[in-house]
Amino acid sequence: MDQHTRTTLEAAAFRRLLAHLDSRKDVQNIDMMNLTGFCRNCLSRWYQEAAEAQGLSIDKETAREAIYGMPYEDWKAQYQSDVSAAQLADFEKIKPAD
């Protein structure tokens, strides 16, 4: 497989992932972190880092909007629920070291 085809397929898979996440707003970031070790915020950070690697300057909020499909604060207000004690306890066990 040539690099262009690989990049095209990876981009399509990424767009499908974003569409899937958009259709599952019921899935909270903390649940994603607890189960997979990454969440929408991680994706937005990786998106921002990829842009910077290409010499593009994208701020955190622009990167988040690319992943969430809307301003992050709007997404939080509409879809984010309160974190339970059990979710937080699970997160404390697996959270990445800063």
Stockholm file with secondary structure:
# STOCKHOLM 1.0

chainA/1-98         MDQHTRTTLEAAAFRRLLAHLDSRKDVQNIDMMNLTGFCRNCLSRWYQEAAEAQGLSIDKETAREAIYGMPYEDWKAQYQSDVSAAQLADFEKIKPAD
#=GR chainA/1-98 SS CCHHHHHHHHHHHHHHHHHHHHHTTTSCHHHHHHHHSCCHHHHHHHHHHHHHHTTCCCCHHHHHHHHHSSCHHHHHHHHCCCCCHHHHHHHHHHCCCC
#=GC SS_cons        CCHHHHHHHHHHHHHHHHHHHHHTTTSCHHHHHHHHSCCHHHHHHHHHHHHHHTTCCCCHHHHHHHHHSSCHHHHHHHHCCCCCHHHHHHHHHHCCCC
//
